[in-house]
Amino acid sequence: MSSRSSSPTLGVSAPSSSNTTPASSTSSTDASTSSGESLRFKANFPVSPVPPNPLGEGRYIRTAAALIIGDEILNGKTMDSNSHVFALFCFQHGIDLKRIEVIPDDEGEIIEAARRLSSKFDLVITSGGIGPTHDDITYASLAKAFDTPLVHHPETIRRMKIMNKHRKWATLQNEEQKTATLRMALFPESAEVIFVHPEMWVPVVRLNGNLCIFPGVPGLFQGMLHSLADFIPLPPKSERPSRIQIFTERAESLIAPYLTRLQERLRPHNIQVGSYPVLYKGVFVSLIGRDLAPTNGEAKGAHACLTEIAKEVEREIGGTALTEEEVWQKKLAVEGSARRPGSPVGLLKLEQETTSDGATTAVESGKERVGVKASL
């Protein structure tokens, strides 16, 4: 599940500086843990070829939904960060994220939500429930949702075994434990299996052409999601929106009438106006839209330029437009936050967690290295 402690069977290693993926090759580097295992095993598996566009040639993803699965999210044991990562991913790529749903580890709930979301949106991701324990039921539930049996995937098993043969605990498993481990390669038969990262044995499993199944471990989820970008039909850059944020120290009630009129004026131009107060400090006003050049048939003055609108807002509310970095610095200052949420560094600086076997896995981005609990 998302971060519950279970058998440490994840195959993740420190990424190399190259994005090339030649035929599978491996090397190992010693790194001691409390159990004395050698964990820093470096794999270089070939990634999958880019599959055909499930939406049809020339079409691209416009809408998306996230299905977060796990009792531990709903009972407060674990804080979900994967939906936030996915929201940022969608915004950055010009995808309209329409839904984020959190449901328990319940077969009926998973089946209903998966069918409904997959029928309505171009891209659906699930997070959590693909580990080796009794409550990891995502693969089995989704197989029922789309009327397909479960089958073991030989290539996933092969990659898993390559990673696990360097782990002492894996050599000590009895038959029952081995069977539990292989559940993580038990996929819906009709699914596509897409290996998106050269140093992970865990693939993205795609059902119904648009439902992608991810692990719940935040570090893995983020790495696999961003790697998936090369395998799916993302919108062109011209479809990606811009966001400008203006901060004012005025009370929200004082600027509300102007913002109401502004939104009415900008609605035909598909520019969204948002107001987000910080208690006793001021208000962030957000403008989101695509700053496109006017068309030939557009009347003079009819085109709404996002940057020009931002200058108007600055004047009207007595505010200042900020860069993304300045926004987060401002929020850190006024809210006293310990870490910038949603940033690459903030998301990867997870506290190192050790499983009951004393084994951790590692993912690395740039200079940031973190340990993540080895469960799915």
Stockholm file with secondary structure:
# STOCKHOLM 1.0

chainA/1-376         MSSRSSSPTLGVSAPSSSNTTPASSTSSTDASTSSGESLRFKANFPVSPVPPNPLGEGRYIRTAAALIIGDEILNGKTMDSNSHVFALFCFQHGIDLKRIEVIPDDEGEIIEAARRLSSKFDLVITSGGIGPTHDDITYASLAKAFDTPLVHHPETIRRMKIMNKHRKWATLQNEEQKTATLRMALFPESAEVIFVHPEMWVPVVRLNGNLCIFPGVPGLFQGMLHSLADFIPLPPKSERPSRIQIFTERAESLIAPYLTRLQERLRPHNIQVGSYPVLYKGVFVSLIGRDLAPTNGEAKGAHACLTEIAKEVEREIGGTALTEEEVWQKKLAVEGSARRPGSPVGLLKLEQETTSDGATTAVESGKERVGVKASL
#=GR chainA/1-376 SS CCSCCCCCCCCBCCCCSCCCCCSCEEEECCCCCTTCCCCCEEEECCCCCCCCCTTCTTCCCCEEEEEEECHHHHTTSSCCCHHHHHHHHHHHTTCEEEEEEEECSCHHHHHHHHHHHHHHCSEEEEESCCSSSTTCCHHHHHHHHTTCCEEECHHHHHHHHHHHTTCHHHHTCCHHHHHHHHGGGEEETTCEEECCCTTBSCCEEEETTTEEEECSCHHHHHHHHHHHTTTSCCCCGGGCCEEEEEEECSCHHHHHHHHHHHHHHHGGGTCEEEEEEETTTEEEEEEEECCCCCCTTSCTTTSCCHHHHHHHHHHHHTCEEECHHHHHHHHHHHHCCSSCTTSHHHHHCCCCCCCTTSCCEEEEETTEEEEECSCC
#=GC SS_cons         CCSCCCCCCCCBCCCCSCCCCCSCEEEECCCCCTTCCCCCEEEECCCCCCCCCTTCTTCCCCEEEEEEECHHHHTTSSCCCHHHHHHHHHHHTTCEEEEEEEECSCHHHHHHHHHHHHHHCSEEEEESCCSSSTTCCHHHHHHHHTTCCEEECHHHHHHHHHHHTTCHHHHTCCHHHHHHHHGGGEEETTCEEECCCTTBSCCEEEETTTEEEECSCHHHHHHHHHHHTTTSCCCCGGGCCEEEEEEECSCHHHHHHHHHHHHHHHGGGTCEEEEEEETTTEEEEEEEECCCCCCTTSCTTTSCCHHHHHHHHHHHHTCEEECHHHHHHHHHHHHCCSSCTTSHHHHHCCCCCCCTTSCCEEEEETTEEEEECSCC
//
